[in-house]
Amino acid sequence: MRRREFLALLGGAVAWPLAARAQPAMPVIGYFSGRSPDAEAPLRTPFVKALAESGFTVGRNVAIEYRFAEGQDERLPALAAELARRQVTLMVATDRPSAVAARAATATIPIVFTSGFDPVQSGLVASFNQPGGNATGVSLLTTTLGPKRLGLLRELLPRPGMIAFVVNPNSNSTPFQIQEMQAAAQAIGQPLLVVSVGTEEQADEAFATMAERNVSAILYGATLLFQVIRERLVVLAARYRIPALYEWREFVTAGGLMSYSTDRNEVGQEAGRYAARILKGEKPADLPVVQSSRFELVINLKTAKALGLVVPNSMQLLADEVIE
């Protein structure tokens, strides 16, 4: 090899790593939730899809680090702090407890949240139109849908006896949910039994108690724990033959009777679009909090038949999905 060729080759070898080091680092999204990976899928899937539609494909020009608390809210502050130390480009927190933990962990890393509790009351933003800090996202109705679910259950059971309202005593929103539900029940003369389930193991004891009290149906409060243990809750309802109305459609596709909730596909997509806009340079303080507007009623006719229930045609026509 001639000396001139060797020097040219050597120069290229030196220049290549320098050029590589000059490449901009791939942005990293720290995505965390109080749910399990399985329970998170209805939000995570549309989120990733919306990111791609906005120009960010995972593994190509954006990376995502996932953290899940598996229904244990007490783990969330540590997960948020870990992502903050990692200095991720953006945090995505898909429930109110995660969003609060993220907000406490950093005042500089942008945060996109989805929250079923008022984000102003939670201290996440100054106002819906002008968030004013490093966080913005999507506000959805979950904790306030209890009275609507009660009305749907009574429509299915025209003469219900005692209805159980099952809640997680470890959730910060539970006192509000109980107060709201008791007021709604009292207004229509509906007997209500509040039952606590704070761990998966307590579910068996709770169902035994409800059977002893001869409850005619079950309503579930909004909490991450129930999403994580949904299979067990659905199995127990079938075993004790108690009609139950759940928070999310995944309970119904797993064999539960009925659900009424916000459309999480819409919520995940909105969060993905906001994440992409922030990655492109926009600031959370300039992005108003989006309010979800679509709801879905899902009914499992096979489960209704197994329970000896007849779902009125009027209710079936209102349903967004009927499983047969």
Order of alpha helices (4+ residues) and beta strands (2+ residues): alpha-beta-alpha-beta-alpha-beta-alpha-beta-beta-alpha-beta-alpha-beta-alpha-beta-alpha-alpha-beta-alpha-beta-alpha-beta-beta-alpha-alpha-beta
